[in-house]
Amino acid sequence: MLVVAAVGLALAGGRAAADSSSAFEQAKQAFEARKWETAIPALQQEVKTNPGNQMAYILLGQALEAHGDKAEAVKRWEALLTIATDEEVRRIARKGYLRCREHELEAMDWQDRDPFHVPDVDIDYRGLDQVDDATYLQLPGMPWGIPPIEMETKHFYIATCSEKLTAVAGRICEQYLAFMRDRLLDGRAWSQKVPILIYKDMNDYVQAGKNPQGSGGVTKSMFGVTAAVALFQLSDEEGMKFQKVDNPVKGNLEDTLPHELMHMVLFEFFGAQANPLWLHEGCARQMEQVRKDLKESADMARDTMSGEYIRLRDLFNSEGYPTGGENLRFYDQSAAIVTFIALHGPEAFRAFLDEVRLQNGWDAAAAAALGIPEDGAVEELERRWVEWMKERYVKDLDLREPADCIDCTSCDECRDCTDCGFEDCVRCVPQNTPESEIANLPCKPKCWPVMGASTNAVFLPGIDLARTLAPIGDWVKIPTQSLDHFRPVEESSRFWTAEGGRIVCNTPDGTPTPVQLAVRTYEEQPVVIRCKVRYTGTQPETYFGFTQLNLAGEDLGVQALAPLQNGAQHELMCLLASDLYLYLDGRCVGRYPAALPSPEDDDNDYPVAFVAQAPVQIWDVESVTLHDKDVVLRSDEDSATEDGAQPPPSPTAPPRPGRSGRTTGL
């Protein structure tokens, strides 16, 4: 888009003035007449002769764009960004730079980048939990007490209750601010000096600091100016558990402090005008450096794939915090969107913020960040963001074939090897091999993809159930010598017995109505059940799995089923959480949205049931609850329906209820 009049207006009134030489005037005339072959060399000569002529750079960048030479235009926009001293000129250059890189940005590989990670913030926590003096100063006209141990840095007044903490806080505040200015705000100047008040603990933070109970930190702002940032030094055990840290100071210095400093920077950036809360909270949350929200991020990616997200235009136009089940999604989605925009680079992030600050509208902001036309830009941003979330969920997997394996698609005949003692071992049988010689052929693992750990520090796509839960311990054996810990569902009691220490289903092959047996776990979701099972019927395979039950013992229609081979022993593992997951022999074969219990509901001792369509035997049944467990999340195996899983449950299955979430004050 050629905006000569707008450019001239931007450079008027004491801004960078253009050379009025006749050569430059002729170049401008050629530009206005769209004679690019004439205008481009004349403008190139002008910027060479007069490198301070910002108008010439702008016209040259636009002429090169219009002529289709975007690579050369990018160079001119970059050059202008380095010499421009006027914010409006930098804004024009930034938008031109992003327009020319649109297709390059859309095709970028985002997987291993974390635009909000602050490098080289090394903190020695030894002695940081020491309190030297907690006698707070009361200054005239100041409503809150001031911690007594102070120091001054270039941009901050630091006040804490510890000599060592004061020095460390001063250093890392400068590091956090420099990162936000240089990496997120494209070198924006900073002239304020802000008090950072770190109280001894939550009690002093509330009583002496006059801060809200239940908040971890607060940025006090008046008329777009930050009056102070307040937090506390020592978290109690409950606070450390919430922060997911093992040190009483770590979460406050690496999460709360950068979170509040981001609020501070955005207050200054937007001034006294209304600040979009989703943008504030999304940026502040991503500045937290502990990177503890992997599970929430995985849920957000999966929800996005299912269409369960707030439409971007609705989110952008929202005022205040949402209530009820949308609260947590508001935080998760806001963080994911600002990450996506920031991944386009500091120019894109700053371009987005500039258009919001100037109140040019959300389409203008989305268009500036992505380098696209304004018409429908929010919807295009949403489309790209959704595709990116899908990529994060699906592609952030390290799938490798075993080094020594048989690809059965290349065999004349591929036979399971049942006598070698290894799982998934096969023999590749050449054509016309005598039956007597097959047993002597070498066997090797089948080429199943093997899951490796994700290398992404920001997002893991979910839970690898087997690797996450296997070492957790505290598995409880569910006796199978009788049906005392099981309960047939509806009219299926005649099909279930206990024989020889195993649960036996005697329903015939091809039963039109599956039979179900509820499992007593004494635990509310999230809960995990694992067992061994063997199909003993006459068909090559059957389907077996789990279904979710309500308090009345009724089937909710949330089922995950897996194929069992005739005569083969399989291990199944089921997790009932926000979804119902099913793993067959360590491989994810199903995942469907589950119904969540209401806080007012009684405990459901029988939350899931076995589902059988043919005769099976079940043994080694165990359960474990995830309450109060330190679960280390691993990258997930497969998406919802793979490896022969049954189709998703019918549309009559209950929708997922809303989730509750936490709130944080600015």
HELIX and SHEET records of a PDB file:
HELIX    1   1 VAL A    4  ALA A   10  1                                   7    
HELIX    2   2 SER A   22  GLU A   32  1                                  11    
HELIX    3   3 TRP A   36  THR A   49  1                                  14    
HELIX    4   4 GLN A   54  ALA A   66  1                                  13    
HELIX    5   5 LYS A   70  ILE A   83  1                                  14    
HELIX    6   6 GLU A   87  CYS A  100  1                                  14    
HELIX    7   7 GLU A  102  GLU A  106  1                                   5    
HELIX    8   8 GLU A  163  PHE A  179  1                                  17    
HELIX    9   9 MET A  180  LEU A  184  3                                   5    
HELIX   10  10 MET A  202  GLN A  207  1                                   6    
HELIX   11  11 GLU A  237  GLN A  243  1                                   7    
HELIX   12  12 LYS A  250  GLY A  251  1                                   2    
HELIX   13  13 ASN A  252  THR A  256  3                                   5    
HELIX   14  14 LEU A  257  PHE A  270  1                                  14    
HELIX   15  15 LEU A  277  MET A  287  1                                  11    
HELIX   16  16 LEU A  294  MET A  305  1                                  12    
HELIX   17  17 LEU A  312  PHE A  316  1                                   5    
HELIX   18  18 GLU A  326  ALA A  342  1                                  17    
HELIX   19  19 PRO A  346  ARG A  357  1                                  12    
HELIX   20  20 TRP A  362  LEU A  370  1                                   9    
HELIX   21  21 ALA A  377  LYS A  395  1                                  19    
HELIX   22  22 CYS A  408  SER A  410  5                                   3    
HELIX   23  23 GLU A  435  ILE A  438  1                                   4    
HELIX   24  24 LEU A  465  LEU A  469  1                                   5    
HELIX   25  25 ALA A  470  ILE A  472  5                                   3    
HELIX   26  26 SER A  493  PHE A  495  5                                   3    
SHEET    1   A 5 ILE A 149  GLU A 152  0                                        
SHEET    2   A 5 PHE A 156  THR A 160 -1                                        
SHEET    3   A 5 VAL A 194  ASP A 201  1                                        
SHEET    4   A 5 VAL A 225  LEU A 234  1                                        
SHEET    5   A 5 GLY A 217  MET A 222 -1                                        
SHEET    1   B 2 ASP A 398  ARG A 400  0                                        
SHEET    2   B 2 VAL A 450  GLY A 452 -1                                        
SHEET    1   C 3 GLU A 413  ASP A 416  0                                        
SHEET    2   C 3 CYS A 425  VAL A 429 -1                                        
SHEET    3   C 3 CYS A 443  PRO A 445 -1                                        
SHEET    1   D 4 VAL A 476  LYS A 477  0                                        
SHEET    2   D 4 VAL A 616  THR A 625 -1                                        
SHEET    3   D 4 ARG A 502  CYS A 505 -1                                        
SHEET    4   D 4 TRP A 496  GLU A 499 -1                                        
SHEET    1   E 6 VAL A 476  LYS A 477  0                                        
SHEET    2   E 6 VAL A 616  THR A 625 -1                                        
SHEET    3   E 6 VAL A 527  TYR A 535 -1                                        
SHEET    4   E 6 GLN A 569  LEU A 576 -1                                        
SHEET    5   E 6 ASP A 579  LEU A 584 -1                                        
SHEET    6   E 6 ARG A 587  PRO A 593 -1                                        
SHEET    1   F 5 PHE A 486  PRO A 488  0                                        
SHEET    2   F 5 VAL A 515  VAL A 519 -1                                        
SHEET    3   F 5 VAL A 608  ALA A 612 -1                                        
SHEET    4   F 5 GLU A 541  LEU A 549 -1                                        
SHEET    5   F 5 ASP A 555  GLN A 565 -1                                        
END                                                                             
